[in-house]
Amino acid sequence: MSIKRLAVLLLAGGAAACTQADSRPQTASATPQAERMRVNPDPYPSTYRAYPGVPTRVVNVTIYDGEGGRIERGEALFADGKVVAVGQTVAAPADAVTVDGTGKWLTPGIIDVHSHLGDYPTPAVQAHSDGNEATGPVRPEVWAEHSVWPQDPGFSRALANGGVTTLQILPGSANLFGGRSVTLKNVYARTVQGMKFPGAPYGLKMACGENPKRVYGSRNIMPQTRMGNIAVDRQTWAKAQEYRRKWDRYEADGKGDPPTRDIAMDTLAGVLRGDILIHNHCYRADEMAIVLDMAKEFGYKVGTFHHAVEAYKIADLLKANGTCAAVWADWWGFKMESYDAVNENLPLLHKAGACAMIHSDDANGIQRLNQEVAKALAAGRRMGLAITDEEAWTWLAIAPARALGVDKWTGSLKPGKMADAVLWNGNPLSVYSRPEKVWVDGALLYDANDPKRRPVSDFELGQPGSGDVK
């Protein structure tokens, strides 16, 4: 359903939310000295409010809990936006809606750590190309959320066709420092702030390898080589260290005028303080190893390497450094640095004990990440890696939740977590299965059996076929 159709449902809840928002503590009482001593770390805060839901019990269903657990003919209860209980049987209030899951599977909602929805929305025209600020190789001052178009029809496709309930929107990979990422709940809202995952840390998109040297080499400016990539990275981190030291000193004593504000350095100082997570586009094993050493040199942590087609070669290094790998199932060969990929990359990482997950990087691929996991799982089994279906579901759930720093709120069907869940009409690792129902914070936002319960963006209203999300 569209924002407009949901307005009536949200009227009461929305009014309460406005009252709640208006009653939040104000900063006017803070002293001028306190106000000028710190840079606001979150000037565009989340205004997300969950859609209204009802207590819901799913019964007679096969459950993958997202952390590697499986329950046959189990039950789950959602209420007040949270997972209340999961088990063989659960007690439910008298007014709970009961959903019979016989022959079906219940999983946590899928989490995609690498998407460009909203920044490269549908329709794919030049006017919508807002993901790469390719005006210089160092652009940490840009924020992906300031390009996100909340009406992108891709969001509804990802929810209804793919069961995606949370996703990270990243800038593109033209630059060494591409800018900040943002994590979203996959719901329609009037503004991107209405989609922002409450409490999720920001990310910083970085890139190594062919893309930056190709983009800027063609303009005859640095970097033009891989050694140029690292040189510019190191010089930038050295500058960020000095910027952080100046602000740390100023905030410690509050004397004199504050250092000159630099929006780009604000982001990098946030990384150095551990508040912002690094998401690094990188293909080759040798380059990932260099980046890990550079992180040690400048005192930051690489959270996740994205694409990482050669991650299987350095699984031990990734595990030792606590760095995740977000990979494809079988994309390879489309450029030189993607040549040495293997279909067993993801299961090899998993068996080595590294943090690993699937990702899309594609508006169509995000609609079938369950099938991408099935392909990787099958490739691993063919080489003798024994991984269960429920273990493989961690590549879609708790692993990406950890990579985004939101695992205490979502990523598994555990009591107290957000009721982000998908009821599949069959085995979710089958090409024939699709989401039947999708809940976000316990609100039923998609129901394949109810034509009125299908998310449609305002952009699509009035368009031919706007009610069809197949």
Number of C-alpha atoms within 10 A of each C-alpha: 19 22 17 15 14 15 12 11 12 18 11 11 16 17 11 12 17 12 11 10 11 10 9 8 8 8 8 8 8 9 9 9 10 10 13 13 18 14 14 10 12 9 7 12 14 18 18 19 19 20 20 19 17 15 20 23 23 22 23 20 24 23 28 26 24 27 21 17 16 19 18 13 18 22 24 27 27 31 22 17 22 23 24 23 20 21 16 15 14 15 13 18 11 7 9 15 15 14 15 13 22 15 13 21 25 32 27 32 28 31 31 28 26 26 23 23 27 27 24 27 24 17 11 9 9 8 9 17 15 19 27 20 22 16 11 17 25 21 22 23 18 22 24 27 25 17 21 24 19 26 24 23 24 23 28 26 22 26 29 25 21 24 33 32 27 30 28 24 29 31 30 26 26 25 28 26 28 31 27 28 28 25 28 23 24 23 24 25 21 14 16 24 20 20 24 26 23 18 12 18 17 23 29 28 28 30 24 24 21 20 17 29 25 14 21 20 15 12 11 10 12 18 25 18 16 14 12 14 21 19 14 17 21 16 10 15 22 14 13 23 16 13 19 20 12 15 20 15 13 17 16 10 9 16 11 7 9 16 12 9 11 11 14 17 21 20 24 28 24 19 21 20 13 14 15 23 24 25 28 27 23 28 26 22 20 13 17 24 15 12 20 17 13 18 16 13 12 14 14 21 23 23 23 27 26 26 24 26 29 24 32 22 15 18 25 15 16 27 17 11 15 14 21 26 34 28 25 27 27 17 14 16 11 8 8 11 18 18 15 13 21 20 19 21 26 32 28 23 23 22 15 16 14 25 25 31 32 29 27 22 20 13 19 14 17 28 23 18 26 25 19 22 26 19 20 23 27 18 21 21 15 11 11 9 16 13 15 13 18 19 18 25 29 28 30 30 30 27 26 32 26 16 24 26 20 19 17 14 19 29 31 31 31 21 15 16 19 26 29 31 30 28 26 23 19 20 16 24 22 12 14 10 17 23 24 21 23 31 25 28 26 25 23 20 23 25 18 18 10 10 13 14 18 24 27 26 24 21 13 15 14 9 9 8 9 15 19 11 18 7
